[in-house]
Amino acid sequence: MTPQEMLEQMIDKAWTDYVDIHKAEIDSGYDDAMDGFDRKEAEGFACGLEAAYSVVYNKVYESKIPEFDPYEYEDNNG
């Protein structure tokens, strides 16, 4: 596996973690402020990895993780 492929996997994992944390925050009814901090930290980590990828490889990485819509998730699970 090349370093580029490893970074791509890290980005996908980071976005998966973000989605899981965001879903847990919604499911808990937003009753714990720490969930929001965890979500923002996960989002920042994923964005940071994407920025590093852009700088190193001079192109944008399109994650294989589908974009998460929290409003749609709430409508379907609320």
N, C-alpha and C positions, 0 to 999 in steps of 0.2 A: 504494500500500500504506500502510495506516495504521500509526502507531507501535505500536498494540496487536498488529496482525498481525505486525509485525517482531519484537516481543518473543516472540510465540508461536513463530515460526520459530526464533528463537535458543534457546528452551527445548527444542524438539524436536531441534535440532542438538546441543545440549549433552548430552541424554540418549542420542542416537545415538553420540556420541563416547564417553560413559561405557561403553555396552554394548560397543563395539569394543575399548576398552582392557581391560575386564574379561575379555572372551573371549581376548584376547592373553595376559593374565596366566595364565588357566587353561591355555591351550594350551602355554605355556612351562613348565608344571609348577610354577609359583610359585617358580622358581629365582632370581629377581631381586627384591630388596626394593624397588627403585625402581618396579617395575610397580605395587606396592601403593600407593605414594605417588602415582603418576600417577592411579590409579583413584580414590583418595580426593579428590584435587584436582578431578578431573572431576565427581565426585558433588557436591562442595561448590559448584562453579560452577553446576551445574544447579539445585541446591536454592536457591541464592542468587537465580537468575533467577526461579524460581517464587515466592520470597518477595517479590521486588520487584513482580512481577505482582499478587500478592495485595494488597499495600499500595496500589499505584497504581490498580488497577481494582476493588478491594474484592470480589473473587471468586477462586475457585480455578480455575486452568487445568488441565484434564485433557489431558495430553500425548497425542499421537497415536501415540507410540512404545510398543509393547507392553512391559509390565513384564518385566524380565529375571530369570530364575531360574537362578542359577549352578549349583545342584545338578542341575537338569534338563539344563542344557547339558553338564555333566560326564558325566552318565549317558549322554547321547546321543552324545557325542564322545570319550569316554575309553576 
